[in-house]
Structure formats: structure tokens, C-alpha cells
Amino acid sequence: MLANPTIAPDGRATTSVMSAAPLCPSCSAEAETEIGQAGVCHLWRCACGLVFADRATWRDPYEGSDYYDPAHQPAQSYPLQITATERDRIATVRRFMSGGRLLDFGGGIGKTALAANAAGYSAMVLEDSHKAVVDGQAHHPEIEWMEGRAMPQSIVDGSLDVVTMFHVLEHLPEPSSTLAEIERKLRPGGLLVLEVPNWGSHVRRLRGLRWEFVLDHHLNHFTAASLKRLVEACGFERCGVEYRRTFAINEGKPWKEPMKRVLCALGFGDILRCAFRKTAE
């Protein structure tokens, strides 16, 4: 705790007590800079580059409810249709690993895993939404479904070839612990592909805390450098970096995609996608 001297209305010095800066979930150092309040997130920046929400004051906006409840997310129509966004994600995976056993961690309703299955991978989904898993098992038994937030102990250590996490790491209270578990389940040389909002985007710099990805359920905000630092500390080395302008590919107006690539090259990519290899044991 820190003592903060103030002056009372009668001129006497008094002392109020304020909390110390929170510890960084990436490097465990004390946060360096207080950024401000955004919704339920009290955001801080660490010297390592990570921007994060103070865990002591943050409250999960989805606690006690299912993320894919129609009250939160639009109802899905089954069977699911693979879109250009999912094919683009798997194209990144294929650049580094052409096949094998793939787990989509936090895989939602399963579209990315379906794209992986269609591309020849043995695909699994780990998802904490009970509704998403039940619906997926009923309509898409061609992929394996597991319900939970943590890496299942039923998966043998060193048995996975690929783990993907598309817009998951920014949600996790303890990202280092999750990455360490993933590292244990991947075989030596196995692939980890991560996609997160890009805190280093020029758009974010212009909009500040009004940026569209500053959300109540986003605990961690990464630049390419801070993501690299976190993941490599967990036993990986980076082998690829890509940027996307938006969360999804606009299939209705595909002519916009080349324009988006130009904007990404100029630093306006709001989405960061990185590939990492597990270092050999």
C-alpha cells in the first residue's frame, strides 16, 4: 500500500491510502503506467509492453451466463458454413504445418475446426460454452468436442501437432499458465497460432480507450513485441507475424481485401496473428 498525503479543508495535512500498482500477468513486475478506466476494466501498462486489466477490480461480465446464449450472441443456423475467414486462418496454419492433430482452444461454435477438418487435419474444439458444445456435438460430429476452460488432462502430453487460439488469449486471467499447459501438450516442433487485437495499431493510437477492441471481457492487450515476449517465455519461438485489418473477411465485398492489406502494411492492422513453434526438448 502507498501513503498519499493530501490537504484537508482546514489546512491540516492528512494521509489517504491507495492500492499499489497491480502485478503484470506476463512478467510479474509491478505495472508502470495507469492508463485509465474502460467499462469494468481498470487498465495498466507494464514496462514489458503488456496492457492489462487490474484483476483485483475486474469482474467477468459473462459470469454465471453462457457466452453463446442468444441474449449475448446471435443464434446460429446449423449445419455451419465455413467462410473465407476460417479458410484464411487455416491457410496460416498450413504455411507451417500441413497436417496432424489440431486443437482449437476456445473454438466457439467450431467453424475454424471445421475448416481444419476440411483441410485434412484431425480437428478438436475446446470451448467453455455448454451451448456451443452441445449444439456442435449434435450437428458436427466429424470434429471432437470438449467442454472446459483449461487444457484437458485426457490429452496426452506431447500428442498435439497444432494448437490454435483465435481471439482467446485476450480473455484469459492467467495467460502464462494456459500457454505453459499448451506447451506441455504440443509435441517438440509443434505449432501454436494466436490471433489477438493489435494494441500497436495506428487506429488504436488514434482512438485511445474508444478503440473497438477495448471491451469489458478483454483483460490483456498485446502488441507484436509484448505477445512475443510472453509466448517465448513459455517455451516457444516465433516463426511468423501477420496483420489483418478487421476481425473477419468481407465476403460480400471482396474488392475491399486488397485495400485492407495496404492499410495493414501502413500500420493500420487492428488484428495481430502470430505463429510460434515449440522449441525442441
Summary of the structure (lengths in Angstrom):
residues: 281
radius of gyration: 20.5
end to end distance: 42.2
largest distance: 75.8
contacts: 872
relative contact order: 0.14
helix: 25%
strand: 30%
